[in-house]
Amino acid sequence: MSDATRDVTRRGLLGLGAAAVALAAGAAACGGGSRPGRPGPGGTGPGGSAAPVRPIGDGSTADTGPQPRQPAGPVPLQPGETPPQFVVFSWDGAGEIGNGLFPRFLKLAKDHGAAMTFFLSGIYLLPEAKKDLYRPPKNPVGASDIGYLKDENVRNTLNCVRQAWLDGHEVGTHFNGHFCSGSGSVAHWTPDDWESEIEQAVSFVTGWRTNTGFTDIEPLPFDYRKELAGGRTPCLLGQDNLLPVARKLGWRYDASSPGGLQVWPGKRSGLWDLPLQSVPFPGHTFEVLSMDYNILANQSKNTTRGASSNYPAWRTQATSAYLGGFRRAYETNRAPLFIGNHFEEWNGGIYMDAVEEALKGMSDKKDVRLVSFRQFADWLDVQDPKLLARLQELAPGQSPAGGWRTYLSGA
């Protein structure tokens, strides 16, 4: 990774949460998907299935049976077979803050058969009036470097998270207060701090009904403690002390590594290490991390607003960065591509447009699978370690010698 990219990793993610929740409510909420029945006797599972709805705890969540719209069980790649091209689109925070971006991308995913990962910030389901329930490690009670949502947006977020799961997407965690600087930064947290933060994030998701007092919203249709398989830390900091806790909790992967390369992943501390990656950045000799904010940090000097006259060129550049990373992998080592995003309208929303155009440009290609991190981990788990090790030998942009049939035939 170049010095320029490394610098953007440090600068571009610091203070991210401070601008995260400033938009007003009012955009269209999620809805229209299949819904589980209300908890209680006679309730039915997703889509009206016969599976009973079993409320969990205060009824904030419920066991409604297997998640709908999941792919067939993964199968091992055979020697000599061309690997699929996996692409994971993921979203940090995953709150519907009134700008309509959460429902926009749920629709886009449905239109193109994509699964995504939504890393939910736990405090997005905690009303600001109850913020004293949050006791962040190494920070004052109720503190947060991202804003608490208005009650209307808590409702919209609940509806969107529910629909996301019913549509087949993964709900991971982005933890809570997004602390990235000072003595309270997650970079300084101990394993005990991370354990407390995770438990609180889970409690806000599984106890929203008690905390909000909402009685007219259906439960989230999953057991979050069982569903939670991984997360991404604020500002990509603190992974080393998080991993032992994540492993103890039975998580499958972590997506917090900064500055990864487009290579086939391995494991750290027993979890699949699935980092953001350096991808070609048109017009520059250095590469940029595969996240909207890092592209923004290069384009508008680490602010969330630049001169509007630059927007068309910047939109094209961002789209080309995503598609350039895709093509490099697709045409060579077939390494998975991981893209991180935020439901934000920075620089006139050009990064949302870039993500949409990139997804459309990838979705119709042969062998492409638009999956969640958990689905990708499922695939990795069933692969022959020797064959996977052979894939891991390929550098970014390196084609298999002799073609896939030859390169993987002896694995």
C-alpha atoms as one frame of an Amber mdcrd trajectory, in Angstrom:
protein
   0.000   0.000   0.000   1.391   3.398  -0.965   2.035   6.225   1.485  -0.782
   8.214  -0.095  -3.277   5.420   0.425  -2.043   4.795   3.956  -2.469   8.466
   4.770  -6.052   8.457   3.503  -6.735   5.408   5.651  -5.702   7.404   8.718
  -7.196  10.757   7.779 -10.221   9.819   5.732 -11.898   7.733   8.386 -11.234
   9.959  11.374 -14.225  11.990  12.430 -16.483  10.159  10.022 -19.334   9.827
  12.471 -19.496  13.513  13.350 -21.252  14.324  10.078 -23.270  11.161   9.900
 -26.706  12.077  11.165 -27.407  15.656  10.216 -30.103  15.169   7.588 -33.788
  15.746   8.245 -36.397  13.030   8.213 -39.050  12.687   5.573 -37.820  10.343
   2.846 -39.735   7.225   1.926 -39.516   4.451   4.500 -38.908   0.776   3.790
 -41.869  -1.478   3.186 -43.626  -3.651   0.704 -41.655  -6.813   1.387 -42.997
 -10.004   2.961 -43.457  -9.606   6.689 -43.604 -12.042   9.576 -46.759 -12.370
  11.598 -47.061 -10.641  14.929 -45.667 -12.528  17.895 -48.016 -14.748  19.792
 -50.214 -17.790  19.231 -51.109 -18.340  15.602 -48.345 -16.138  14.178 -46.677
 -17.233  10.946 -43.158 -16.962   9.628 -41.815 -14.828   6.784 -44.045 -14.727
   3.739 -46.918 -16.391   5.602 -45.064 -19.690   5.977 -46.228 -22.269   8.459
 -43.232 -21.732  10.713 -44.427 -20.216  14.008 -43.141 -16.883  15.235 -41.425
 -17.285  18.597 -40.931 -13.951  20.376 -37.564 -13.477  22.054 -37.180 -11.422
  25.213 -39.473  -8.389  25.164 -40.603  -9.130  21.620 -38.091  -6.837  19.928
 -36.878  -9.839  17.963 -38.417 -13.178  17.080 -37.403 -16.554  15.757 -39.310
 -16.882  12.474 -37.449 -19.848  11.016 -34.761 -19.979   8.327 -33.890 -16.748
   6.567 -35.647 -16.361   3.214 -33.922 -15.898  -0.131 -30.680 -17.664   0.694
 -28.564 -19.360  -1.993 -28.236 -23.108  -2.192 -25.654 -24.576   0.140 -22.065
 -23.839  -0.954 -20.090 -26.551  -2.689 -16.328 -27.028  -2.898 -14.517 -25.692
  -5.919 -13.215 -28.595  -7.984  -9.601 -28.868  -9.186  -9.310 -27.059 -12.501
 -12.604 -25.180 -12.060 -12.710 -21.410 -12.567 -13.481 -19.670  -9.253 -16.564
 -17.455  -8.992 -16.054 -13.706  -8.820 -17.452 -12.712  -5.433 -18.375  -9.099
  -4.724 -19.574  -7.879  -1.312 -21.280  -4.503  -0.972 -21.439  -3.483   2.687
 -22.865  -0.530   4.588 -21.490   1.001   7.794 -24.035   2.293  10.296 -27.016
   1.130   8.231 -29.513   3.642   9.560 -32.380   5.153   7.566 -31.808   8.776
   8.501 -34.450  10.291   6.290 -32.612  10.449   2.979 -34.202   7.341   1.456
 -30.877   5.641   0.743 -31.544   2.432   2.674 -34.729   1.628   0.684 -33.032
   2.768  -2.537 -30.328   0.147  -2.218 -32.665  -2.568  -0.992 -34.568  -2.087
  -4.249 -31.369  -2.038  -6.297 -30.244  -5.278  -4.670 -33.584  -6.946  -5.333
 -33.574  -5.801  -8.961 -30.156  -7.353  -9.561 -30.278 -10.450  -7.340 -27.686
  -9.122  -4.904 -27.196  -9.852  -1.229 -25.430  -7.263   0.906 -24.154  -6.828
   4.460 -25.596  -4.075   6.643 -23.405  -3.261   9.644 -25.980  -1.821  12.047
 -24.897   0.688  14.695 -26.667  -0.419  17.865 -27.455   3.091  19.104 -29.478
   3.713  15.933 -32.210   1.751  17.719 -31.796   3.637  21.015 -33.813   6.863
  21.431 -31.767   9.886  22.398 -33.942  10.295  25.484 -32.515   6.968  26.690
 -28.898   7.651  25.747 -27.779   7.265  29.367 -28.346   3.536  28.889 -25.205
   3.538  26.739 -22.003   3.298  28.745 -19.236   3.463  26.143 -15.811   2.200
  27.162 -13.341   4.970  28.019 -15.968   7.661  27.296 -18.672   9.451  29.322
 -22.069   7.839  29.788 -24.285   8.548  26.784 -21.452   9.905  24.660 -21.305
   9.141  20.959 -19.371  10.500  18.001 -22.367   9.800  15.791 -25.738  11.325
  16.545 -28.672   9.483  18.009 -31.583   9.159  15.591 -34.903  10.922  15.878
 -37.747   8.610  16.888 -39.143   8.693  13.358 -35.828   7.533  11.984 -35.521
   4.788  14.589 -38.846   3.522  13.243 -37.658   3.745   9.651 -34.426   1.970
  10.516 -36.338  -0.854  12.177 -38.507  -1.245   9.085 -35.492  -1.253   6.774
 -33.487  -3.730   8.852 -36.509  -6.021   8.967 -36.976  -5.825   5.212 -33.255
  -6.311   4.614 -33.241  -9.608   6.498 -36.418 -10.803   4.775 -34.828  -9.945
   1.434 -31.882 -12.218   2.264 -29.285  -9.675   3.407 -26.968 -10.001   6.396
 -27.267  -7.810   9.493 -23.842  -7.405  11.104 -22.635  -4.792  13.583 -20.846
  -1.449  13.398 -20.902  -1.381  17.219 -22.183   1.857  18.815 -20.536   5.230
  19.394 -17.950   5.330  16.585 -15.083   6.734  18.667 -12.047   7.361  16.468
  -9.864   9.931  18.221  -8.507  10.888  21.612  -7.989   8.714  24.657 -11.419
   7.113  24.219 -10.759   5.940  20.665 -11.530   2.323  19.869  -7.854   2.080
  18.942  -7.133   1.986  22.694  -9.886  -0.413  23.742  -9.059  -3.644  25.539
 -10.752  -6.985  24.883 -12.952  -6.313  27.926 -13.946  -2.962  26.421 -14.924
  -4.636  23.163 -16.917  -7.279  25.012 -18.888  -4.557  26.791 -19.443  -2.627
  23.558 -20.705  -5.705  21.724 -23.032  -6.719  24.527 -24.505  -3.226  24.570
 -24.922  -3.155  20.789 -26.763  -6.461  20.933 -28.897  -5.281  23.851 -30.033
  -2.187  21.933 -31.071  -4.346  18.974 -32.788  -6.968  21.101 -34.389  -4.496
  23.509 -35.602  -1.682  21.257 -39.241  -2.327  22.173 -38.577  -1.644  25.860
 -36.301   1.299  25.149 -38.553   3.013  22.602 -41.977   2.077  23.928 -43.093
   1.371  20.356 -45.963  -1.116  20.330 -47.106  -0.809  16.709 -44.007  -2.221
  15.002 -43.430  -5.888  14.330 -40.347  -7.588  15.785 -37.135  -7.978  13.878
 -37.622 -11.482  12.435 -34.373 -13.062  13.625 -32.454 -14.044  16.736 -29.683
 -11.439  16.572 -27.313 -13.253  18.897 -27.382 -16.244  16.549 -27.415 -14.210
  13.338 -24.478 -11.979  14.243 -21.456 -13.348  12.385 -19.138 -10.351  12.054
 -18.669  -6.615  11.966 -16.515  -3.664  10.979 -14.923  -1.418  13.599 -15.195
   2.393  13.495 -12.465   3.908  11.322 -10.977   0.432  10.845  -9.304   0.712
  14.255  -8.871  -1.701  17.139  -9.064  -5.023  15.339  -6.270  -6.738  17.291
  -8.097  -6.550  20.625 -11.487  -7.192  19.047 -10.551 -10.523  17.463 -10.205
 -12.615  20.648 -13.646 -11.454  21.753 -15.183 -12.066  18.331 -13.768 -15.576
  18.309 -15.142 -16.266  21.791 -18.571 -15.122  20.607 -18.454 -17.498  17.657
 -18.194 -14.861  14.939 -17.121 -16.101  11.522 -15.262 -13.136  10.053 -14.102
  -9.578  10.661 -14.115  -6.773   8.068 -12.027  -4.234  10.001  -8.561  -4.548
   8.469  -7.398  -1.361   6.735  -5.396  -1.369   3.543  -5.983  -4.879   2.286
  -5.049  -6.011  -1.208  -7.097  -7.738  -3.885  -6.007 -11.239  -2.951  -7.786
 -14.306  -1.639  -8.236 -13.917   2.135  -6.970 -15.982   5.019  -7.767 -16.173
   8.709  -6.617 -14.151  11.716  -7.241 -15.503  15.210  -9.555 -18.100  13.723
 -11.780 -15.633  11.818 -11.798 -14.878   8.108 -10.020 -11.551   7.646 -12.025
  -9.666   4.999 -10.526  -6.175   4.629 -11.285  -3.160   2.528  -8.928  -3.275
  -0.430  -6.692  -0.963  -2.437  -8.101  -0.540  -5.956  -6.857   1.444  -8.975
  -7.624   5.157  -8.692  -7.987   6.736 -12.151  -5.696   9.698 -12.710  -3.335
   8.788  -9.857  -0.276   6.607  -9.397  -1.468   5.413  -5.989  -4.466   3.245
  -5.176  -7.436   4.053  -2.964  -9.319   1.968  -0.418 -12.571   0.518  -1.699
 -14.833   2.738   0.414 -16.847   5.814  -0.521 -15.319   7.984   2.220 -11.747
   7.223   1.204 -12.474   8.237  -2.373 -14.107  11.414  -1.048 -11.074  12.129
   1.151  -8.841  12.129  -1.904 -11.211  14.173  -4.026 -12.317  16.905  -1.633
  -9.408  16.993   0.790 -11.016  15.039   3.624 -14.160  17.164   3.780 -17.650
  15.979   2.962 -18.316  18.835   0.542 -16.426  20.035  -2.510 -17.083  22.408
  -5.387 -20.217  21.207  -7.170 -18.563  21.820 -10.551 -16.321  18.829  -9.749
 -19.168  16.419  -9.054 -19.593  14.940 -12.561 -15.879  14.166 -12.908 -15.640
  12.846  -9.355 -18.680  10.607  -9.883 -17.064   9.132 -12.974 -13.761   8.686
 -11.150 -15.418   6.901  -8.204 -17.386   4.604 -10.508 -14.236   3.830 -12.474
 -12.326   3.002  -9.281 -14.896   0.391  -8.277 -15.166  -1.050 -11.770 -11.392
  -0.953 -12.200 -10.936  -3.035  -9.063 -13.629  -5.397 -10.276 -12.079  -5.870
 -13.710  -8.601  -6.414 -12.298  -9.843  -9.286 -10.163 -12.370 -10.658 -12.656
  -9.822 -10.868 -15.467  -6.937 -12.212 -13.374  -6.863 -13.830  -9.913 -10.638
 -13.726  -9.251  -9.992 -12.404  -5.725 -13.188 -11.283  -3.993 -13.944  -7.556
  -4.100 -15.113  -5.859  -0.886 -16.740  -2.423  -1.128 -17.710  -0.313   1.896
 -20.295   2.469   1.897 -22.336   4.840   4.043 -25.908   6.021   3.554 -24.750
   9.588   3.003 -25.185  12.254   0.334 -21.655  13.613   0.442 -20.730  15.797
  -2.539 -24.248  15.779  -3.883 -24.723  12.032  -3.512 -22.195  11.157  -6.203
 -20.792   8.184  -4.272 -24.240   6.611  -4.032 -24.616   7.006  -7.775 -21.152
   5.484  -8.261 -22.001   2.455  -6.140 -25.242   1.933  -8.035 -23.596   2.174
 -11.447 -20.769  -0.121 -10.351 -23.172  -2.770  -9.092 -25.120  -2.633 -12.344
 -21.879  -2.979 -14.286 -20.886  -6.098 -12.370 -24.161  -7.932 -11.888 -24.635
  -9.326 -15.396 -21.158 -10.784 -15.856 -20.587 -14.533 -16.024 -19.552 -16.210
 -12.742 -20.262 -13.080 -10.661 -21.881 -13.588  -7.264 -23.064 -10.542  -5.332
 -23.133 -11.906  -1.796 -22.995 -10.921   1.863 -19.889 -11.413   3.971 -21.558
 -14.273   5.804 -22.464 -16.023   2.552 -18.899 -15.623   1.355 -17.613 -17.063
   4.650 -19.958 -20.012   4.107 -18.279 -20.639   0.749 -14.775 -20.307   2.152
 -15.551 -22.768   4.937 -16.263 -25.645   2.543 -13.204 -25.210   0.309 -10.283
 -27.609   0.196  -7.505 -25.855   2.185  -4.921 -26.882  -0.421  -6.931 -25.383
  -3.252  -7.588 -22.223  -1.242  -3.879 -21.916  -0.478  -3.203 -22.118  -4.210
  -5.600 -19.220  -4.782  -3.940 -17.223  -2.019  -0.603 -17.407  -3.854  -1.898
 -15.133  -6.633  -0.967 -11.447  -6.259  -3.285  -8.583  -7.216  -3.692  -8.588
 -10.991  -1.830 -11.896 -11.396  -3.448 -14.388 -13.753  -3.170 -18.128 -13.042
  -0.254 -19.609 -14.983  -1.604 -21.723 -17.815  -5.208 -20.800 -17.054  -7.469
 -22.038 -14.287  -7.684 -25.612 -15.536  -3.918 -25.968 -15.363  -3.292 -23.805
 -12.283  -5.821 -25.517 -10.021  -5.669 -29.030 -11.458  -2.989 -30.159  -9.048
  -4.297 -28.372  -5.958
